[in-house]
Amino acid sequence: MNKRNYLATIVYDAHGADGSADEMIPKLSEIIRQVEGEVTKVDNQGSHDFIYPQSKDRTSGTFLQFEIESDPELPTRLKEKLKLEKKVDRILIERK
């Protein structure tokens, strides 16, 4: 099967969360493995303010970037799985 490279940017909402973004990286990496993706690189880009906040309570988030190698169905499976995570605010998956 054809392997493709993806760049997934996941915005983590740290407000009211028990742990830091660095503690969230292994959990998100495990979710990516569950949907048959292979994480090749992780980059914690830190906290940034949103240009267009969705609410007054959430004006910023922590951006985590994952380089992933997997089949063409990964974006669909990963988005469905991450919708269930309460701490994940936004997801952007693009092909490299």
N, C-alpha and C positions, 0 to 999 in steps of 0.2 A: 504494500500500500504506500502511496505517496506521503512522505512526511513534509510538513510545512512549518515554517517558523512564524511565530506570532509574538506581538508585544502587547501584553495586557496591563493596562493601568487601572488599578483598583483604588478607589478613594475610601479610606477607612475613617469612620466617624468616632473620634476619641472622646467625645462629650458623654459623660456618664458611664464610660467603659471602665472595666476593672483593670485592664492591662494596657501596656504601651503597644505601639505599632510593631516594635521589634518582637514582641511576644505573639503578635498576630501573624507574622510571616510564616512560621512553621505550620500553623493551622491552615492558612491559605494554600501553602505548598502541598499539603496533604489533600486538600480538596481538588487541586489541579491533578494530582496523581490519581485520585479516584475517578476522574473523568478521562483517564488515559492520556494525560499530558506529561511531558518531561520538562521540568524546570531546569533551564541551563544557566540563568543568571537572575539575581534579585537586586533591586536598587530601591532603598528607602530615600525618597526625595524630600521628605520632611513635610511640615505643615504649611499650607498655602491658603490664602483667602479666595473664596469663590468670586468670580466676576458677576455671576448671576445666581445669588443664593436662592434656594428653593423655599426657605423660610427664614424668619428673623432669628430663630434659635440656632440654625446651622449656617454659619457664615464662612466656615473654614473646614478643612479636612486634611488628613495625612495621606499623601500620595505614595503608593507602592507600585513599582514597575517590575513585572515578571517577564522574562524572555522564555518562551515555551516552544517546544517542538512536539508536533502531534499531527493527526490526520485532519482533513478538511471539516469534519463535524465538531471539532473542539469548541469553537466559539458558541455554538448553540447549546451544547451540553454544559459548558462552564457558566454561561449566563443563567441558565435554569437552576443550577446548583447554588450559585451565589445569591440568587433572589431570596433564598431561605435564611441567609446570614443577616442578622439584624444590625451588625456593626458595619456592614459594607453599604456605603452610601451611593456610589456611582461606579460603573464598569465601562471601560472602553477597550475593545479588543481589535487590533489591526494586524494585517498581514505584513511581515517584513520583506 
